[in-house]
Amino acid sequence: MSASSSPLTTGLNAWEMELFWGKHKRRIRIGAIVLGIVILGTLIFFMRDYRIRQASETLLARASTAEQLQKLILKYPSSNAAASALLLLAAEKRNAGNLGEADALYQKFLKRFPQHSLAPGAALGIVENILAAGRRDEGISALQTLAAKYPTSYVAPFALFTQADLLAFLPGQAPEAKKQLRDLNRQFPDSVSARYSINLLVLLGAQEGSPKEKKPIK
């Protein structure tokens, strides 16, 4: 029999464990209780979050009126479903010509969900409302701000193209429009807006003496 498994050694180990337990049992029990509370709290949080997500998504799928969307937003204000409902409701208000109410909803979205993946879309909605109201100069400035604020977002190439399209036929602004279009092609070469920008460049005569630029899309 080896020394490590002798009765004497086994007895010492048991005695040491008993001594350790007697000395630290209060701390061990408190630690176990705290750990149990943390685990239970985490489980409750995830279960609650899951229930909210499921319930809010069900309401969103069933919502067919503005009133139902508003009820969803009020009941689950921080849910992803509420974020989608805000954008749907804002679009509905804009389509009905209520630009002020649509702006308020877009602003509410940006305040409540500033890091949401759809936040650039809400910001774009505000700019589109400015343009729809006929405030062209303000809209051009807002498009520039939008592209600068979300430079890697899907709205950036659209904002650059729309800004160039508005500038293109203003007196003395054609050179700036061409610059915007070239910047768009350089920064977002694979975007849909870049493809359309080639046609606008051709229309502005930007290809004259510049063989490097692409042919227009038919």
Phi, psi and omega per residue, in radians:
M1 nan 2.286 -3.123
S2 -1.319 2.801 -3.098
A3 -1.152 -0.521 -3.085
S4 -1.211 -0.379 -3.111
S5 -1.986 0.317 -3.130
S6 -1.275 2.709 3.132
P7 -0.995 -0.607 -3.112
L8 -1.167 -0.782 3.137
T9 -1.132 -0.747 3.131
T10 -1.072 -0.685 3.132
G11 -1.156 -0.679 3.129
L12 -1.155 -0.726 3.135
N13 -1.089 -0.759 3.121
A14 -1.107 -0.696 -3.139
W15 -1.162 -0.697 3.131
E16 -1.131 -0.708 3.120
M17 -1.133 -0.706 3.122
E18 -1.152 -0.662 3.121
L19 -1.162 -0.745 3.123
F20 -1.093 -0.770 3.130
W21 -1.086 -0.774 -3.139
G22 -1.100 -0.576 -3.097
K23 -1.408 -0.581 -2.996
H24 -2.083 0.166 -3.021
K25 -1.082 -0.591 -3.140
R26 -1.128 -0.794 3.125
R27 -1.132 -0.694 -3.130
I28 -1.121 -0.759 3.128
R29 -1.122 -0.741 3.126
I30 -1.109 -0.744 3.126
G31 -1.085 -0.714 3.131
A32 -1.138 -0.693 3.123
I33 -1.135 -0.791 3.138
V34 -1.076 -0.770 3.127
L35 -1.072 -0.730 3.120
G36 -1.103 -0.697 3.127
I37 -1.126 -0.746 -3.141
V38 -1.088 -0.793 3.141
I39 -1.107 -0.755 3.134
L40 -1.117 -0.754 3.130
G41 -1.091 -0.700 3.115
T42 -1.121 -0.749 3.121
L43 -1.100 -0.739 3.137
I44 -1.108 -0.733 -3.138
F45 -1.071 -0.843 -3.105
F46 -1.171 -0.637 3.099
M47 -1.153 -0.737 3.124
R48 -1.140 -0.772 3.132
D49 -1.064 -0.699 3.132
Y50 -1.139 -0.764 -3.135
R51 -1.107 -0.743 3.130
I52 -1.103 -0.773 -3.130
R53 -1.087 -0.776 -3.136
Q54 -1.133 -0.789 -3.103
A55 -1.157 -0.733 -3.108
S56 -1.206 -0.669 3.119
E57 -1.180 -0.588 3.079
T58 -1.151 -0.745 3.108
L59 -1.107 -0.693 3.139
L60 -1.125 -0.733 -3.139
A61 -1.119 -0.537 -3.092
R62 -1.599 -0.236 -3.069
A63 -1.212 2.235 -3.141
S64 -2.272 -0.022 3.133
T65 -2.321 2.846 3.108
A66 -1.086 -0.641 3.140
E67 -1.099 -0.712 3.132
Q68 -1.180 -0.641 3.084
L69 -1.147 -0.710 3.127
Q70 -1.127 -0.689 3.108
K71 -1.110 -0.699 3.099
L72 -1.089 -0.779 -3.138
I73 -1.083 -0.689 -3.140
L74 -1.242 -0.667 -3.069
K75 -1.356 -0.666 -3.114
Y76 -2.250 1.178 -2.964
P77 -1.128 -0.406 -3.078
S78 -1.827 0.121 -3.078
S79 -1.461 2.766 3.050
N80 -1.085 -0.591 3.106
A81 -1.106 -0.665 3.103
A82 -1.144 -0.638 3.092
A83 -1.066 -0.822 3.117
S84 -1.114 -0.688 -3.135
A85 -1.119 -0.665 3.109
L86 -1.072 -0.762 -3.139
L87 -1.192 -0.705 3.112
L88 -1.105 -0.732 -3.127
L89 -1.185 -0.686 3.117
A90 -1.109 -0.748 3.116
A91 -1.100 -0.663 3.132
E92 -1.151 -0.708 3.116
K93 -1.134 -0.715 -3.139
R94 -1.147 -0.741 3.130
N95 -1.088 -0.489 3.115
A96 -1.501 -0.008 3.125
G97 1.539 0.087 3.139
N98 -1.596 1.278 -3.040
L99 -1.135 -0.639 3.139
G100 -1.100 -0.778 3.122
E101 -1.174 -0.661 3.099
A102 -1.099 -0.753 3.109
D103 -1.046 -0.740 -3.130
A104 -1.075 -0.677 3.125
L105 -1.229 -0.699 3.078
Y106 -1.101 -0.718 3.122
Q107 -1.124 -0.709 3.096
K108 -1.064 -0.728 3.107
F109 -1.038 -0.863 -3.086
L110 -1.128 -0.577 3.107
K111 -1.277 -0.678 -3.082
R112 -1.481 -0.566 -3.078
F113 -2.266 1.053 -3.057
P114 -1.129 -0.458 -3.113
Q115 -1.760 0.089 -3.102
H116 -1.181 2.591 -3.129
S117 -1.105 -0.373 3.139
L118 -1.649 0.049 3.136
A119 -1.027 -0.735 3.083
P120 -1.029 -0.615 3.107
G121 -1.142 -0.660 3.094
A122 -1.150 -0.725 3.107
A123 -1.118 -0.670 3.086
L124 -1.124 -0.650 3.109
G125 -1.024 -0.680 3.115
I126 -1.129 -0.754 3.135
V127 -1.119 -0.740 3.124
E128 -1.091 -0.591 3.090
N129 -1.181 -0.654 3.090
I130 -1.057 -0.783 -3.138
L131 -1.192 -0.668 3.132
A132 -1.131 -0.473 3.121
A133 -1.426 -0.017 3.098
G134 1.487 0.187 -3.130
R135 -1.598 1.322 -2.977
R136 -1.102 -0.868 -3.085
D137 -1.078 -0.741 3.094
E138 -1.116 -0.664 3.122
G139 -1.135 -0.727 3.116
I140 -1.066 -0.776 3.104
S141 -1.113 -0.708 -3.140
A142 -1.161 -0.609 3.095
L143 -1.139 -0.697 3.110
Q144 -1.119 -0.746 3.103
T145 -1.117 -0.696 -3.139
L146 -1.095 -0.807 3.139
A147 -1.113 -0.598 3.135
A148 -1.301 -0.592 -3.105
K149 -1.319 -0.608 -3.129
Y150 -2.147 1.142 -2.998
P151 -1.166 -0.378 -3.139
T152 -1.897 0.114 -3.090
S153 -1.484 2.891 3.097
Y154 -1.148 -0.313 -3.118
V155 -1.465 -0.321 -3.058
A156 -1.066 -0.902 3.129
P157 -1.099 -0.634 3.106
F158 -1.126 -0.732 3.140
A159 -1.120 -0.733 3.124
L160 -1.113 -0.748 -3.128
F161 -1.172 -0.784 -3.119
T162 -1.100 -0.699 3.100
Q163 -1.088 -0.795 3.127
A164 -1.112 -0.690 -3.132
D165 -1.107 -0.640 3.117
L166 -1.286 -0.637 -3.126
L167 -1.305 -0.495 -2.934
A168 -0.928 -0.664 -3.018
F169 -1.970 0.299 2.992
L170 -1.505 2.547 -3.114
P171 -0.988 2.157 3.072
G172 1.350 0.062 -3.063
Q173 -1.821 0.006 -3.128
A174 -1.032 -0.753 3.109
P175 -1.029 -0.696 3.113
E176 -1.173 -0.660 3.102
A177 -1.097 -0.750 3.114
K178 -1.077 -0.728 3.114
K179 -1.070 -0.765 3.128
Q180 -1.071 -0.738 -3.121
L181 -1.163 -0.693 3.106
R182 -1.171 -0.696 3.080
D183 -1.067 -0.704 3.121
L184 -1.079 -0.802 3.127
N185 -1.106 -0.617 -3.125
R186 -1.301 -0.733 -3.057
Q187 -1.430 -0.620 -3.064
F188 -2.288 1.089 -3.026
P189 -1.101 -0.418 -3.080
D190 -1.724 0.057 -3.093
S191 -1.415 2.755 3.083
V192 -1.102 -0.676 -3.137
S193 -1.090 -0.619 3.116
A194 -1.130 -0.659 3.117
R195 -1.109 -0.762 3.129
Y196 -1.227 -0.506 -3.125
S197 -1.121 -0.509 3.122
I198 -1.092 -0.752 3.108
N199 -1.098 -0.689 -3.138
L200 -1.206 -0.643 3.070
L201 -1.070 -0.743 3.114
V202 -1.095 -0.744 -3.124
L203 -1.077 -0.598 -3.139
L204 -1.463 -0.004 3.138
G205 1.334 0.415 -3.058
A206 -1.298 -0.236 -3.103
Q207 -1.530 -0.096 -3.125
E208 -1.102 2.112 3.122
G209 1.235 0.279 -3.136
S210 -2.273 1.412 -3.078
P211 -1.170 -0.197 -3.093
K212 -1.330 -0.396 -3.076
E213 -1.322 2.638 -3.022
K214 -1.316 2.857 3.053
K215 -1.345 2.642 -3.132
P216 -1.149 2.658 3.120
I217 -1.483 2.294 -3.138
K218 -1.612 nan nan
